[in-house]
Amino acid sequence: MFGERLASERKRLGLGQQQVADLLSVSRPTISMLETNRACLDVQRLLVLGTHGFDVLKVLTGEPAQVAAGRVMDWNLCMIVADRVDAWVRARGIRLSAEKREIVVKHLYLQFAGRGHIDEAIIDETLKVAA
């Protein structure tokens, strides 16, 4: 399974086995062995693949990283942040472009996700700068 997923990601990126071998400083036959589950890939080399566009989580688990991220995201918090941003903008008669709103909501979500609560002062400061 790992080998098949590794080969699939390599192909998705349009890379040949030799190109991946060069990225990892291994031989092309080593890549072939990895892709047929006859060799194991160490964590350091897996991280190198990640820096070159490989979806490492997909290679490891079969689940794309974006799907896995969606599982751990606090969607309720995200919706509350979006509602607070919209309320702040409405109360001041300001119009944010959809792109700017998206950036602000993402930024604020990341600020609050680790804390587990919303800080109104941070919302106010961020939106004053964004507006």
C-alpha positions in Angstrom: 0.0 0.0 0.0 2.7 2.5 1.0 4.6 1.8 -2.2 1.5 2.2 -4.4 0.7 5.5 -2.7 4.3 6.7 -3.1 4.2 5.9 -6.8 0.9 7.6 -7.2 2.1 10.8 -5.7 5.3 10.7 -7.8 3.2 10.3 -10.9 0.7 13.0 -9.8 3.7 15.4 -9.6 4.9 14.3 -13.1 8.2 12.9 -11.7 10.2 9.9 -12.9 11.8 7.4 -10.5 15.2 8.9 -11.2 14.1 12.4 -10.4 12.8 11.2 -7.0 16.0 9.2 -6.5 18.0 12.4 -7.1 15.8 14.3 -4.6 16.5 11.7 -1.9 20.1 11.0 -2.8 19.4 7.3 -3.4 19.5 5.1 -6.5 16.7 4.6 -9.0 16.4 0.9 -8.1 15.9 2.0 -4.4 12.8 4.0 -5.6 11.6 0.9 -7.4 12.0 -1.1 -4.3 10.1 1.5 -2.2 7.3 1.5 -4.7 7.0 -2.3 -4.6 7.2 -2.4 -0.7 10.6 -4.1 -0.7 12.3 -1.3 1.1 11.3 1.3 3.8 11.6 5.0 3.6 13.1 6.8 6.6 11.3 9.8 8.1 14.0 12.3 7.0 13.6 11.3 3.4 9.8 11.4 3.7 10.1 15.0 5.0 12.2 15.8 2.0 9.5 14.6 -0.3 7.0 16.8 1.5 9.2 19.8 0.7 8.9 18.9 -3.0 5.1 18.7 -3.2 4.4 15.1 -2.1 1.3 14.8 0.1 3.1 12.9 2.9 0.0 12.2 4.8 -1.6 10.6 1.8 1.5 8.5 1.2 1.4 7.3 4.8 -2.3 6.8 5.3 -4.0 7.1 2.0 -6.0 10.1 3.2 -5.2 13.4 1.6 -3.8 16.0 4.0 -6.6 18.4 3.2 -9.2 15.8 4.3 -7.3 15.0 7.5 -7.0 18.7 8.3 -10.7 19.0 7.9 -11.2 16.3 10.5 -9.2 18.2 13.1 -10.4 21.7 12.3 -12.8 23.2 14.8 -15.5 24.1 12.4 -17.7 25.6 15.1 -14.9 28.0 16.0 -14.3 28.9 12.4 -18.0 29.7 11.9 -18.0 31.9 15.0 -15.0 33.8 13.8 -16.6 34.3 10.4 -19.8 35.6 12.1 -17.8 37.9 14.4 -15.9 39.3 11.4 -19.2 39.9 9.5 -20.8 41.6 12.5 -17.8 43.9 13.0 -17.8 44.9 9.4 -21.6 45.4 9.3 -21.5 47.5 12.5 -19.0 49.9 10.9 -20.5 50.0 7.4 -17.3 48.7 5.9 -17.1 46.4 2.9 -14.4 43.7 2.7 -13.7 41.9 -0.5 -14.3 38.2 -0.4 -10.6 37.5 -0.6 -9.7 39.8 2.2 -12.5 38.4 4.4 -11.2 34.9 3.7 -7.7 35.9 4.7 -8.9 37.6 7.9 -11.1 34.7 8.9 -8.2 32.2 8.4 -5.8 34.4 10.3 -8.1 34.9 13.2 -9.1 31.2 13.3 -5.4 30.2 13.5 -4.9 32.8 16.3 -7.8 31.3 18.3 -7.6 27.6 17.5 -4.7 27.0 19.9 -6.3 29.0 22.6 -9.8 27.5 22.3 -11.5 30.9 22.8 -12.0 34.1 20.9 -10.3 37.4 22.0 -12.4 40.4 20.9 -9.5 42.7 21.1 -7.5 40.7 18.6 -10.6 40.7 16.2 -10.8 44.5 16.6 -7.1 45.1 16.0 -7.0 42.7 13.0 -10.0 44.2 11.3 -8.8 47.8 11.9 -5.7 46.9 10.0 -7.5 44.9 7.3 -10.2 47.5 6.7 
